[in-house]
Amino acid sequence: MPAPFFLDLSHTSHTRARTGIQRVARSLHAALSERALAVTHDPYLGAWRLIEAWERTNLSAPGAADKRRAQWPLTARLRGEFRRWSGAARGSVARLAALKTAGLIVPEVFSPAVATALPQLLAATRGPRIALFHDAIALKFPELTPAKTVARFPAYLHELLAFDGIAAVSEDSRDSLTDYWRWLGARTPPPVQAIPLGVDEPTAVSASIPAAQRTLPTVLCVSSIEGRKNHRALLDACEQLWTRGVKFELRLIGLAQPDTGREALMRVRELQAAGRVLRYDGPLGDAELEAAYAACSFTVYPSLIEGFGLPVLESLAHEKPCVCSSRGALGESVRGGGCLALESVDAASLESAIERLLISTEELGRLASDARTREIQTWPGYARDLTAWMSTLSRRD
C-alpha cells in the first residue's frame, strides 16, 4: 500500500458546519480513505497529534451545524491540558515524523495559532507539503468579507510561501494568488497548479420528482447567507416576479454569516411576513440536501465572486440547471453547459433569467439535457489528480 499523507483538519474536525471549505476538507478526507492520516493542532496539548475518535465522529456526522466555529468538549480540553502538564507534548512531533508519510495536504484556511505551529508539522513531513488555495475574496471584496478575515488575510497569503506547492481550486484563484505574490515581490514562490474540485455523486434519492406531483415549481438556492453571495439581489428579483403574479417557491439552504448576512436575513423575514412563498431551512445534512435537489426545478447561485462555487457543479451533477454569473471562477464552471450564465447578477438580470426558466419548459429541458451529458469531477477523481500532481513536487528546504 502507498505511504499515507498527513491531512490537516485542525478546524473541520472540531465543527459539524458544512460550508464550502469544510465540505472540501471532509470530502478529501473520505476520498483519500486509508491514505489520509488526519492531524490537528491541539491548542490545549500545545502540539500536533492524530485526530481522536470524537473528532472522527465530527467528520462523518450526517447532520449540519448552525455555527462555523470550532468547538472542543470540556473533556477534550482537560485531557489536552493534563497531557501537556505531564510532558506528553514533547514527543508528539517525533511520533508523527516516525510515521514516514508521503506528504502533507492542508485543505483549510488555517488560523494564526495553527500558522505559528505549522513549521513543526512541515518539518515532521517527509514528502512534499501542499496547501489548497480557495480564493482571494478578502482582498477583492473587503466590504463583503468579515473584518477579522480581511485583517488576517495578507499574513495568510505570506504563510503559504512556506509550502512546496499550492493547489488552487480554479484558474481564477491561481491567477489571484500568483498576481499577489508578484506584487509582493516574492522571489521564490512555490508552484501553483489549478486543480478544479470534485462533487459528491448523487444518490438514488436525487431522482427528479415528476412535475405532476409538485404544487409549485421550486427555485433552489444552496449557499451560505453572506454579503458576497448576493441574496439581496435574488430576493428583490423574486419579489418583483411574485408582485407580477408569477407563481413559484423560493427555497434557501445555507448557514448564515452573522456579520455580512444580516441584511439578507432581515429581507427574508419581511417577505415571509408578507406571505411570499419563501422557505429558509438554514444548514442541512447531506440526505436532506439531496432531497432538496430532487424536488427543485432549477437552482440559482447569485454569488458575486467565488473561488470555485461548489453548488453550481453540485446542481449540474443532480441534472438541475443553474442560473449563475459568467464571470471569474463561475465562468469556468459554466463552460461545459447546463447553466444560464449571466453577465451581471443584479436583481433585474436574475428576475429575467428565473422567469425564462419558469416559463420556457423547452429551454429548461435543453439545459437539463446539457447537464446530464457533462463529465463532472468527483471527489475520488479530484484526490487522484491532487496526489498525482503532488508526487511531481520536490521539497524546497
N, C-alpha and C positions, 0 to 999 in steps of 0.2 A: 504494500500500500504506500502511495506517495506520502512524503512528510507533511505534517499538518501546518496550518497557518495560525498565527495569533490573530484574533479579531477583537478589536477594542469596542466593547459595548458598555462603556462606563455610564452613559446616560440611559440608553434603551433598556438595559437590564433592570433599571430601577423605576420604570414607568410603564403603564399599560396604554399610554397615548399612542395613536396610530396616524399621526400626521406624516407628511412626506418623508422626512429623514428617518423617523422611527420605522416606517414601512420598509424603507430600503434596507436598514440595518437588520431587521427581523428576517426579511426575505433572503438576504445574502447569507445570514447565519443558517437558515434552513437549506439553502441551495448548496452550500459548501459541505453540509452534512458532517460526516465524521472528520473531515479535514479541518474544521473550524475549532480551534481552542479559544473559546470566548474568555476574554480577560476584562478586568475592571480595575480602575484605581480606587481603592478603598480609602476614603479620607479619614476614617476612624482608626484603621490599621496604620495608615500613613505609608502604604506600599501597594504595588501591583500584585494581583493574585488571579487565579482562575475563578470564574463565577461559581456560585454555590447553588444548591437545589432550589432555593426560594427565588433566586434570580432567573434560573432557567424557566421556572413557572411563569414569571412575568413575560418572558419572551414568547411562550407558546399559548398564553391565555387567549381565549377566543373573543372576549369582550373588549370594550374600548373605554378608556378613562376620560374624565372631563377636565383633567389638568395635565399639562405637559411636564411639569417639574418633577425631578427625581424624588422618590420617597423611600426612606430607609426605616424599616421597623426598629423599634427600641431594642429588641433582642440582638439585631444585627449590629447596631451601633455599640451596644455594650460589649458584644463579643469582639468586635474590632479593637475597641479601646483596651480590653483586657489583654488581647494578644500583643498589642503594641507595648503595653506596660511590661509584659513578660519577655519581651525581646524577640518575638516571632517575626517581626517585620524585617529584621536584619538579614535573614536568609531567603526572603521572598524572591528577590530578583535572581539570585543564584539558582533557585529551584526552577524558575521559568527558563533561564538560559540553558539548563540541563536538558530541556525537552527537545532541543535540536530542531527547531522549526524551519520551514522553508521560506518564511517571510512574515510580514505584519501588514494587515489591512485595517485602516481607520476609516469607517464609513460615516462617522458623526462629525458635526462641528463641535470641536472639543472646547471645554471651558478653560478659564485661566488656571484653575487648580490642576486640571489634567495636563495642560500645556507645561506647567512647571515640572511635573513628574515624567513627562514624555521621554526626556533623554535617557532615563533608566530603562524604559521599555525598548527604546530604539537600540540601546547597547546590548540588551538581552536577546535580541532577534538575530538569527544567523543569516537569513536571506534578505532580499530586498524589502524595504519598508515603503508602503504606498498609502496615500490618503485619497479619499473621494472628495472632489470639489463640486459643490452643488450650484452655487450662484453667487453673484456679486450684487445682489439687490440692495443690500445695506449701503453700498456706495452709490448706486444709480438712483435709488428712490429712498433717501434717508427719511423723507417726510412721511413715508408709508411704512416705516420699519420701527420697531420698539427702540427707544433711546439707548437702552443698555446694549443692544445688538450693534447699533451704529458706533457706539464708543469703543466696543471691543474689536470690531472687525479689522481695522488696519493691523493690529498686533497678530490676529489670527492669520492673515494673509502672509505676514512675515514669518510666522512659525512654520508654515507649510514648506518653506525653503529647506527645512531640515530633512525632508523625506527624499527617497531615491526616485520617486516618480509620483505624479498626480494623475488620477483617472477622473477627468471631467465628465459630467453626466450628459453634456451636449457640446456641440461645436461652439455655440454662443457662450457657454460657461468657460470653455477652454480659452476662447479669444479674450474674454473679460479678464481672466487671471493673467495670461501672458502679457496683455497690454498693461496691466497694473504693475507687474514686475518690471517691465521695460521702463515705465515711468519712474518707478522706484530706483532704478539703476542697479538692480540685482545682477551681479556679474556672472554667476554660475548657477542659474536656477535649474531645478530638476526637469526632466522631460514631462510634458503634459500631453496626455492622449485622450481624445474624446471617445468614450465608450458609452453609448446610449443604454439606459436602464431597461430592465425587463418588467413584466407584469405577471400576475398570477393567471394560470389557466382557469377559465370559467368552469364551474361545476355544473352538475345536471340541473340545479335549481334555476340557472340563468336562462333556461329556455323561455322564449318570448311568450307572454300571456296573450291569448287571442283577443283581437280588438273587441269582439262581441261581449267579452267579459269585463270590459272597462266601462266605468260610468263616465269618466272624463279622461282625455289624454293627459298624461303626466309628463311634465318637463322637469328633468332631474338635474340638480347641481351638486356635485360632490366636491367639497372644498372647505378648508378651514375658513372661518369668518374673520377676515382681517383686511386692512386697508387696501393693499395692493391686489387683492382678489376681486375687487371691483363689484361687490354685491350691490352697492347702492345703485349703480347704473342698471344692473339686472332687475332690481326691484322696481325702479322707475319705469323701465321698459314694460314690465309685466302689468304695472298699474295702468299704463296707457292702453294696453290690449284689453284688460278687464273693463275699463271705462267704455271702450268701444264695443263691448258685448262679446268679445272672443272668449270662448269657454275652454278652460284648461286648469289643471292643478300645477302649481309650482311647488316642488319638494326640495328642501335644502338639507344636506347632510354634512356635518363637519364640526370640529371643535372651534369654539370662539376664542379669539385672541383678545384679552381684556383691554389692551392699550389701543389698538387700531381698529378693532371690530365693533366698538360700542355704538357708533352711529348706525351701522347696518342692522344691528340687533334692535335698536330703537325703531327703525323703519319697519322691520318685520312685525314687531308688536303692534304698530299703528295699523298696518294693513290687515292683520288678523282681527283687530278690534273693529275694523270697518267691514268685516265679513268676507274678505277675499279668500279664495281657495288656496291658501298658503300653509304649507306644513314644514315646520323646522324640527328635525329629530335630534339635533346635536350629533355627537360622535356615535357611530355604530360599529358593532363587531363584523367580522368577515361574512358570516352567514346572512345577517340582515342586509348588509351592503349588496351581496349577490342578489337577494330577493328584490331590492330596490332597482337594480339594473334591469332585472327581468320584467318589472312592472312598468317601466317608463317607455315613452315613445321615442325620445331622444334626450340628449344631455346638452347642457350649456356650461361652458367653463369661461367666465368673463374676465379672467385674470389679465392684468396689465402687463405683467412681466413674470417670467418663470426661468428657473434653471433647467427644468425638464418638462414638468407638467404631467405627472403620472395619471391623473384622472382622464386625460384625453385618450391615452393609449388603453387604459382600462375600459373606457366606454367602447372603443372600437373592438377590443377583444371580446366584448359581450355583444358585438354586432349592432351596436346602437350608435347612430351618427352623433357627432358633437359639433356644436357651434362654438367657435373659439377664435382667437386672434391669429393672424397670418404672420406675425412678426416674431423675431427672436427665436428662442428655443421652441416655442409652439409652432412656428413656421416649419421647423424641421420635422415635427410630428405629423403635420398635415400633408406632407409630400406624397405619401402613398395612397391618399384618397380616404373617403369616408367622413370627411369634415366639411362643414360650411365655414370657410375661413374668411374672416373679416379684416379689412384694413384698419378699421377702428372699432373698438368695443365700447363706444359710447352708448347711451340709452337708445338713441334713435336707430343706430345700426343693429343693436340687439333686438329691438322691437320688430324691425323689418324681417330679420332672419328667423326669429321664433315664429312669426306669423306665416312666413313662407312654408316652413316645415309642418305647421299645424294644418295648413290648407292644402298643400300640394302632396298628396299621397304618392304621386309619381316621383317627385324629387326625393322625398324621404326614402322611398323604396330603392332608388338608384344609389343613394349614399349608403344605405344599409348593405346593399349588394357589394359596393366597393369595400366596405369594412370587412365583409366576410372573406373576401379574396386576399386581404392583406396578410403578409407574413409578419407577425408581431413577436418580438423577442420575449422569451420567458425568463424567469429568474435562473433556472439551471443554465440556459444559454448565456446569460449575462455573466454568471460565475465562471463559466469556461472561458469566455472572452477576456475577462478581467485577469484571471490567473495565467492565461496563456501570454498576455502582454507582460504581466509581472515577471514571468520567467525569463524575459529577454533583457531585464534590467540588471545593472551591476550596482553594487553598493558604492556610495560616493564618499565613504570615510575610510 
